[in-house]
């Protein structure tokens, strides 16, 4: 196993569980640790990207922030998979809905992730790679949503590099059936594929591109507990 700590994670070998639940906001990771984990121990504070390891239902798990955007999640998940022996990463994030069938608070389980990023060019493939989530995790997440009566949709998301877009591309993605936009899933899925590991992205609709509805930063940090509980059920 590679030398640790890494440039971005201050943990030693054995301090991070084989399953890590990640969020863009490190304070959401802290919230999960404090409200869902038994005996959480902080393993990272480098660059304020908080990470904790504890247990849930007797099973060991870590929670950690990954920052905003593909470059950021690309670094953290690469190091977790390739330096710390992590086998499964589940992102619990917020997203903007495109589909009129989605409401604020609904979940999107990302079966696939389109992107406008160049992240995949590093693999020098003779074509376009289609990043997808792990099927077993998708199936179990769907079953858990059904059991809990949580509103959800499974399908494609857009992992975009641009939050404040000069020109809207929503209509084109809508025509292709994309459910909504976030900023990290495709890189996570590519890193999982390249390292031979598993990944899943579960997002809560925090705002709606069509209707203009939205939520506060505090709501995005603490109120989206359905996706957290679904993710933890996958341990």
C-alpha positions as CSV (number, residue, x, y, z in Angstrom):
1,X,0.0,0.0,0.0
2,X,1.2,3.5,-0.8
3,X,2.9,5.8,1.6
4,X,0.6,7.9,3.9
5,X,-0.3,10.5,5.0
6,X,-1.0,11.9,1.5
7,X,-0.7,15.5,0.5
8,X,-4.4,16.0,1.2
9,X,-5.4,13.4,3.9
10,X,-3.6,13.3,7.2
11,X,-4.7,9.8,8.3
12,X,-2.4,6.8,8.9
13,X,-3.1,3.3,7.6
14,X,-6.0,1.7,9.3
15,X,-7.7,5.0,10.4
16,X,-10.1,5.0,7.4
17,X,-12.8,2.3,6.9
18,X,-13.2,0.4,3.7
19,X,-16.5,2.2,3.1
20,X,-16.5,6.0,3.0
21,X,-19.6,8.2,2.8
22,X,-18.6,11.6,1.3
23,X,-20.2,15.0,0.9
24,X,-19.1,18.1,-0.8
25,X,-19.5,20.1,2.4
26,X,-17.2,18.9,5.1
27,X,-19.7,20.3,7.7
28,X,-22.2,17.8,6.4
29,X,-19.7,15.0,7.1
30,X,-19.2,16.4,10.6
31,X,-23.0,16.4,11.0
32,X,-23.2,12.8,9.9
33,X,-20.4,11.8,12.3
34,X,-22.0,13.6,15.3
35,X,-25.6,12.5,14.6
36,X,-25.3,9.0,13.1
37,X,-22.0,7.4,14.1
38,X,-21.1,5.7,17.4
39,X,-17.7,6.8,18.8
40,X,-16.5,8.9,15.9
41,X,-12.8,9.7,15.7
42,X,-11.6,12.5,13.5
43,X,-8.9,11.4,11.1
44,X,-8.5,14.4,8.9
45,X,-8.5,18.2,9.1
46,X,-6.1,19.0,6.3
47,X,-7.4,22.0,4.3
48,X,-10.5,21.9,6.6
49,X,-11.7,18.7,4.8
50,X,-13.0,17.0,7.9
51,X,-13.1,13.2,8.1
52,X,-14.3,10.8,10.8
53,X,-14.4,7.1,11.4
54,X,-16.9,5.4,13.7
55,X,-19.5,2.6,13.6
56,X,-23.1,2.5,12.4
57,X,-25.2,-0.5,13.4
58,X,-22.0,-2.2,14.6
59,X,-20.3,-1.7,11.2
60,X,-17.2,0.4,10.7
61,X,-17.6,3.4,8.4
62,X,-15.9,6.7,7.6
63,X,-17.5,10.0,6.6
64,X,-15.5,12.8,4.9
65,X,-15.9,15.9,2.8
66,X,-14.7,16.1,-0.8
67,X,-15.1,19.7,-1.7
68,X,-16.8,21.2,-4.8
69,X,-16.1,20.1,-8.3
70,X,-14.5,17.3,-10.3
71,X,-10.8,18.3,-9.6
72,X,-11.5,18.3,-5.8
73,X,-13.4,15.0,-5.6
74,X,-11.0,13.5,-8.1
75,X,-8.0,14.1,-5.7
76,X,-9.7,12.9,-2.6
77,X,-11.3,9.7,-4.0
78,X,-8.1,8.8,-5.9
79,X,-6.1,9.0,-2.6
80,X,-8.8,7.0,-0.7
81,X,-9.0,4.2,-3.3
82,X,-5.3,4.0,-4.2
83,X,-3.5,5.0,-0.9
84,X,-5.9,3.9,1.9
85,X,-7.4,0.7,0.5
86,X,-11.0,2.1,0.4
87,X,-13.3,-0.3,-1.5
88,X,-16.6,1.7,-1.6
89,X,-17.3,5.4,-1.7
90,X,-20.9,6.7,-1.6
91,X,-21.4,10.4,-2.3
92,X,-24.3,12.1,-0.6
93,X,-24.7,15.5,-2.2
94,X,-27.1,18.2,-3.3
95,X,-28.2,18.7,-6.9
96,X,-30.3,20.9,-9.1
97,X,-33.3,19.2,-10.6
98,X,-34.1,19.4,-14.3
99,X,-37.0,16.9,-14.4
100,X,-40.5,18.3,-13.7
101,X,-41.2,15.0,-11.9
102,X,-38.8,15.9,-9.1
103,X,-39.5,18.1,-6.1
104,X,-37.3,19.7,-3.5
105,X,-36.2,16.9,-1.1
106,X,-36.5,14.1,-3.6
107,X,-33.6,11.8,-4.1
108,X,-31.7,11.1,-7.4
109,X,-29.8,7.8,-7.5
110,X,-27.2,8.4,-10.2
111,X,-27.2,5.3,-12.4
112,X,-24.9,7.2,-14.8
113,X,-23.1,10.5,-15.0
114,X,-22.8,12.7,-18.1
115,X,-20.2,15.5,-18.0
116,X,-18.8,18.5,-19.7
117,X,-15.4,18.0,-18.0
118,X,-12.2,16.9,-19.6
119,X,-11.3,14.7,-16.6
120,X,-11.7,11.5,-18.6
121,X,-9.1,12.5,-21.2
122,X,-6.3,11.3,-19.0
123,X,-7.2,7.7,-19.6
124,X,-6.5,8.0,-23.4
125,X,-9.4,6.0,-24.5
126,X,-10.4,5.6,-28.1
127,X,-13.9,6.9,-27.5
128,X,-16.1,8.3,-24.8
129,X,-16.3,6.4,-21.5
130,X,-19.7,6.2,-19.8
131,X,-19.3,6.5,-16.0
132,X,-21.8,4.4,-14.1
133,X,-22.5,3.5,-10.5
134,X,-22.3,0.1,-8.9
135,X,-25.4,-1.9,-9.7
136,X,-25.6,-3.8,-6.4
137,X,-25.4,-0.5,-4.5
138,X,-28.1,1.1,-6.8
139,X,-30.4,-1.9,-6.3
140,X,-30.0,-1.8,-2.6
141,X,-30.5,1.9,-2.4
142,X,-33.7,1.6,-4.4
143,X,-35.0,-1.1,-2.1
144,X,-34.2,1.1,0.9
145,X,-36.1,4.0,-0.6
146,X,-39.1,1.8,-1.3
147,X,-39.0,0.4,2.2
148,X,-38.9,3.9,3.7
149,X,-41.4,5.5,1.3
150,X,-38.8,8.0,0.1
151,X,-39.5,9.7,-3.2
152,X,-36.7,9.0,-5.7
153,X,-35.7,8.6,-9.3
154,X,-32.9,6.6,-10.9
155,X,-31.1,7.8,-14.0
156,X,-28.5,10.1,-15.5
157,X,-27.1,13.2,-13.9
158,X,-24.9,15.9,-15.4
159,X,-21.6,16.4,-13.6
160,X,-20.8,20.0,-14.8
161,X,-17.7,22.1,-14.3
162,X,-19.7,25.3,-14.4
163,X,-22.0,26.5,-11.7
164,X,-22.6,30.0,-13.1
165,X,-23.0,29.2,-16.8
166,X,-22.6,31.9,-19.4
167,X,-25.2,30.1,-21.6
168,X,-27.8,27.6,-20.4
169,X,-27.5,24.0,-21.7
170,X,-30.5,22.7,-19.6
171,X,-32.8,22.2,-22.6
172,X,-30.3,19.9,-24.4
173,X,-29.7,17.7,-21.4
174,X,-33.5,17.6,-20.7
175,X,-34.1,16.2,-24.2
176,X,-31.6,13.4,-23.4
177,X,-33.5,12.5,-20.2
178,X,-30.9,13.9,-17.7
179,X,-32.6,14.3,-14.3
180,X,-30.5,17.0,-12.8
181,X,-27.0,18.6,-12.4
182,X,-24.3,18.2,-9.8
183,X,-20.5,18.6,-10.0
184,X,-18.7,15.4,-9.0
185,X,-20.3,12.1,-9.9
186,X,-18.5,11.4,-13.1
187,X,-15.0,11.7,-11.6
188,X,-16.0,9.5,-8.7
189,X,-17.3,6.8,-11.1
190,X,-14.2,7.0,-13.3
191,X,-11.8,6.7,-10.3
192,X,-13.8,3.8,-9.0
193,X,-13.7,2.1,-12.4
194,X,-10.0,2.7,-12.8
195,X,-9.1,1.4,-9.4
196,X,-11.5,-1.6,-9.6
197,X,-13.7,-0.5,-6.7
198,X,-17.3,0.6,-6.1
199,X,-19.1,3.9,-6.0
200,X,-22.6,5.3,-5.8
201,X,-23.9,8.9,-5.9
202,X,-27.2,9.7,-4.1
203,X,-28.3,13.3,-4.3
204,X,-31.0,15.3,-2.7
205,X,-32.8,17.9,-4.9
206,X,-31.8,21.2,-3.2
207,X,-33.1,23.5,-6.0
208,X,-35.0,23.2,-9.2
209,X,-33.7,24.8,-12.4
210,X,-37.2,24.9,-14.0
211,X,-39.3,26.1,-11.0
212,X,-36.7,28.3,-9.4
213,X,-37.3,26.7,-5.9
214,X,-34.3,26.4,-3.6
215,X,-33.1,25.7,-0.1
216,X,-30.7,27.4,2.4
217,X,-27.1,26.3,3.1
218,X,-28.2,25.2,6.6
219,X,-31.0,23.0,5.1
220,X,-28.5,21.5,2.7
221,X,-26.1,20.7,5.6
222,X,-28.6,19.2,8.2
223,X,-32.0,18.6,6.7
224,X,-31.1,16.1,3.9
225,X,-31.1,13.1,6.3
226,X,-33.0,10.7,4.0
227,X,-30.0,10.3,1.7
228,X,-27.7,9.9,4.6
229,X,-29.8,7.1,6.1
230,X,-30.1,5.3,2.7
231,X,-26.3,5.5,2.3
232,X,-25.7,4.1,5.7
233,X,-28.1,1.3,5.1
234,X,-25.7,0.1,2.3
235,X,-22.9,-0.9,4.7
